[in-house]
Amino acid sequence: MNSTYKAFWLKDGDLVVIDQTQLPFQIVTKTLKTSGDATLAIQDMTVRGAGVIGNVAAFGVYLAARESKGDLSKIKPLAAVIRGARPTAVNLMWAVDRMIAVLEKANIQKQDLVEVALAEAIAIADEDVVGTRNIGKFGCELIAAIANNKPQGKPVNILTHCNAGWLAIVDRGSALAPIYEAFEQGINIHVWVDETRPRNQGANLTAWELAQAKIPHTLITDNTGGLLMQYGKVDLCIVGTDRVTLKGDVANKIGTYLKALAAFDNQVPFYVALPSSTFDMQISDGVKEIAIETRSPDEVLYIQGLQDDGKVGKIRVAPLETPALNYGFDITPARLVTGLITERGICDAAETAIAGMFLDLIP
Ligand SMILES: CSC[C@@H](O)[C@@H](O)C(=O)COP(=O)(O)O
């Protein structure tokens, strides 16, 4: 793993992860020693974001191999538990399936499965590093083209939702990869950051990443984007995704769909950035076929933040008797997506274009 920024790293054979539930107020790490630790870290969102969920799942299979002393019959049920940790991000299932396929082959060849699992989990992370760099380069071309048509001194205003930065995919994220690249190239940019209720990944994580990188940004409530688009203050939307179907329907953090509708109504280009591991080529209709995670109502009923006493705590924002519903993701239909920014290039969110660029991934 060669990345500059990391959401996780290896130490003495264990996996250390940044506890994202504590950001931006404190940088706390957790050490995952067992496959159960990996499952829990994914479930309680110590780690989150489609890519990093896949990485931690892959290392979780390695930890399963270690605790099973390389016995494949014991690794498989543990891997199945990791695979079920969260339902929507397909990178989780993809990573576990890839790990098990490699281990099955290695088992026939009587190789050391602990070593093989570790090497494969590292390989997946290393591929992500290369992939995000390429996503950054392709996406940056879009930003550069807009910048060329801007009056001198005016920034390209990019709106993003949730967190799709290096905390979500090593080592530059998906949606934020073109933003990091553009900033590095000296393009004048400014990012509108949706707070992303209920868990506030925008306010807590994206704003923190951008602040660390000194990239100009402004935090907005989730409902502000439409007005900004009507005012001509958004040049481009770029979001990440947890699963894209063969026909180009996009699952991403709840609220993405409404942003895409507003973008469509205002002729603002709406791009989705993803590594190819986020395609689910076995399905077509996102609304009918993608399982949307439902999370605890408490995430809606309470807000977590920094208290006046300097401690991180939660406060309730609704009457005690009010129930809440908490879908974690929504589906943006392909027709609202201007294009998909992938590590192989930019393609239309349509079956012919996706199949044309990713034929080798279609089962
Ligand atoms: C890899 S970034 C794309 C998505 O994973 C991201 O936008 C997102 O929706 C994350 O959701 P989360 O619930 O925080 O895991």
The ligand as a Gaussian input file, in Angstrom:
#p B3LYP/6-31G(d) Opt

LIG

0 1
 C      -16.673000       5.363000      -2.318000
 S      -17.448000       6.824000      -2.132000
 C      -19.114000       6.552000      -2.659000
 C      -20.066000       6.220000      -1.581000
 O      -19.588000       5.136000      -0.824000
 C      -20.363000       7.414000      -0.690000
 O      -20.823000       8.468000      -1.476000
 C      -21.426000       6.983000       0.265000
 O      -22.595000       7.014000      -0.035000
 C      -20.968000       6.439000       1.541000
 O      -21.992000       6.036000       2.389000
 P      -21.644000       5.566000       3.853000
 O      -22.975000       5.220000       4.441000
 O      -20.956000       6.715000       4.535000
 O      -20.748000       4.339000       3.732000

